[in-house]
């Protein structure tokens, strides 16, 4: 036996299917956003709280390398050996 008012029930089922689909999509979106923001929080914590001395030491090392490279390139004659000077122990 068919239930009376078939087209009304079909409309209700479509509405519930759309509602269920949107609920599922919103739940997935919320889970993704929670994972994203917790990961960003951990990255910020590690950068500013846990390992700042390591980052500062690395920045100091990079600055020293830049300074030495700039000093070396500012005096090109320092990088070129003269023909008269040879290292001891080498034979040709």
C-alpha positions as CSV (number, residue, x, y, z in Angstrom):
1,X,0.0,0.0,0.0
2,X,1.2,3.5,-0.8
3,X,1.3,6.2,1.7
4,X,-1.0,9.1,0.9
5,X,0.7,12.3,-0.3
6,X,3.6,10.8,-2.1
7,X,4.9,13.9,-3.6
8,X,5.1,15.6,-0.2
9,X,7.2,12.7,1.2
10,X,9.5,12.9,-1.8
11,X,10.1,16.6,-1.1
12,X,10.8,15.9,2.5
13,X,13.3,13.1,1.6
14,X,15.1,15.5,-0.7
15,X,15.2,18.1,2.0
16,X,16.6,15.6,4.5
17,X,19.2,14.4,2.0
18,X,20.4,17.9,1.3
19,X,20.5,18.7,5.0
20,X,22.5,15.5,5.7
21,X,24.9,16.2,2.9
22,X,25.5,19.8,4.1
23,X,26.0,18.6,7.7
24,X,28.5,16.0,6.5
25,X,30.4,18.7,4.5
26,X,30.4,21.2,7.4
27,X,31.7,18.5,9.8
28,X,34.6,17.6,7.4
29,X,35.3,21.4,7.0
30,X,35.4,21.8,10.8
31,X,37.8,18.9,11.2
32,X,40.1,20.2,8.5
33,X,40.1,23.7,10.1
34,X,40.9,22.2,13.5
35,X,43.8,20.3,12.1
36,X,45.0,23.3,10.2
37,X,44.9,25.7,13.1
38,X,46.4,23.3,15.6
39,X,49.3,22.6,13.2
40,X,49.9,26.4,12.8
41,X,49.8,26.7,16.6
42,X,52.4,24.0,17.0
43,X,54.6,25.6,14.3
44,X,54.4,29.0,16.1
45,X,55.1,27.4,19.5
46,X,58.2,25.6,18.1
47,X,59.5,28.7,16.4
48,X,59.1,31.2,19.2
49,X,59.1,29.2,22.4
50,X,60.9,25.9,22.0
51,X,63.8,26.5,19.6
52,X,64.5,30.2,19.4
53,X,68.2,29.8,20.4
54,X,68.8,27.4,17.5
55,X,67.2,29.8,15.0
56,X,69.2,32.8,16.4
57,X,72.4,30.8,16.1
58,X,71.6,29.8,12.5
59,X,70.8,33.4,11.6
60,X,74.1,34.5,13.1
61,X,75.9,31.9,11.1
62,X,74.2,33.0,7.9
63,X,75.1,36.7,8.6
64,X,78.7,35.7,9.2
65,X,78.8,33.8,5.9
66,X,77.3,36.8,4.0
67,X,79.8,39.1,5.6
68,X,82.8,36.9,4.7
69,X,81.5,36.5,1.1
70,X,81.1,40.2,0.8
71,X,84.5,40.9,2.2
72,X,86.1,38.3,-0.2
73,X,84.4,39.7,-3.2
74,X,85.2,43.3,-2.4
75,X,88.9,42.6,-2.8
76,X,89.4,40.5,-5.9
77,X,93.1,40.5,-5.5
78,X,92.7,38.5,-2.3
79,X,91.2,35.6,-4.3
80,X,93.9,35.5,-7.0
81,X,97.4,34.0,-6.3
82,X,100.4,35.5,-8.0
83,X,102.4,33.2,-10.2
84,X,105.6,33.6,-8.2
85,X,104.1,32.2,-5.0
86,X,103.8,28.4,-4.9
87,X,102.9,26.2,-2.0
88,X,105.7,24.0,-0.6
89,X,105.7,20.3,-1.2
90,X,104.1,20.5,-4.6
91,X,106.1,19.4,-7.6
92,X,105.2,19.8,-11.2
